[in-house]
C-alpha cells in the first residue's frame, strides 16, 4: 500500500478473491487479495461482503449535495439533499457513469465522488 509496486493488472470484469482484510490509508480504503497483494476498493464492485470498516464520506459543497436514486444526473431522481458537512455511510460500491464516478450510499442512493471527501 505505502509505496508498493504494481504486481500485475487485471482485465475489466475479472474476479478477484479477497481475504476480508481492509485498511484505510490517507482516506483510501484498500482491500487485501488472497495472494497477499492490495487493491483500492474504489476500483472494485465488491459483492457478497460488507467492508470491514464503515466507509464515511463527508459532503463538501456548502450548498449541500444531491443524493440520487441512480448513478446518473439524467435518470437519477434527487432523493434528498445532504447538507454540507454531513457524514454519509458508503457501501464501497463505485460506478463509472456519464464520465463521472459515483459512490453508493448505504440507503441505496448515489452521490458523485467529486463532492465527497472520504473521512479518515
ZAMAR-665382 format. One record per residue (C-alpha): x negated, y, z negated; residue in one letter. Coordinates in steps of 0.001 Angstrom, whole numbers, plus 500000, padded with zeros to 6 digits. Each point is the difference from the previous one (the first is absolute). Layout:
BEGIN
XYZa/...
***
This chain:
BEGIN
500000500000500000x/497367502531498992x/497741500448503001x/500673496470501196x/499251499017503540x/502625498767502431x/499861496199500007x/502396499429502901x/503129501381501657x/503294498263500679x/502593500392502699x/503348501699499488x/502440497499498554x/497320497693498585x/500945498424496683x/497563500417497138x/500069498104496725x/499857502167496869x/498816499008496537x/502484502275498239x/497166502126498628x/500112503712500725x/498085503092499000x/500529503729500395x/496944502023501022x/500313503765500474x/503766499674500514x/499703497187502554x/501475496590499216x/497751497101501053x/501051496338500039x/497670497020499906x/500021497299502660x/499461496353499084x/496603500135501741x/498869502611497452x/500208503021502297x/502191503045499322x/502363501978502256x/502006503184499517x/503615499088499236x/501306502875502119x/498972498094503136x/501923496847499092x/503645499024500085x/499949498032496769x/502807497474499698x/500857497642497198x/498165501824497222x/500217503244498121x/496904502132499462x/498182499104496779x/500178503625498935x/502771502432500846x/499043502394502764x/501106503505499102x/500299502723502618x/500311503642498928x/502060502343502194x/497775502811501329x/502188502582501797x/501177502841497764x/503406499895501705x/500407496280499306x/499949497000502323x/502717498371502080x/500321496368498972x/501508498122502941x/501993496802500447x/497658498861502809x/496409500812501009x/501082502515502639x/500746503701500236x/502510499259502772x/501796496892498744x/499343500222496277x/502725501955498230x/498843502039497012x/501057498046496907x/498828502674497562x/497365502670499516x/497295499189497446x/498808503141498192x/496387501148500067x/497850498106497510x/502442497114499628x/498424496575499693x/501424497369502333x/499301496303499516x/498850498556503329x/500315496357501043x/496673499871501834x/501731499502503366x/498624502351502647x/501454500537503476x/498664501921502995x/502927501572501895x/500249503050502271x/496241500473499601x/500551500495496268x/499133497867496975x/502914499197497689x/500027498562496456x/502927497988498682x/501399501150496653x/501153497316497537x/503632501031500577x/499661498931503668x/499678503515501423x/496983501430501860x/497701503043499748x/497347501382502310x/496548499137498645x/498533503426500773x/502285501588497399x/499101497548497234x/496903499846497824x/499295496565498556x/499599500435496240x/496934498618498208x/
***
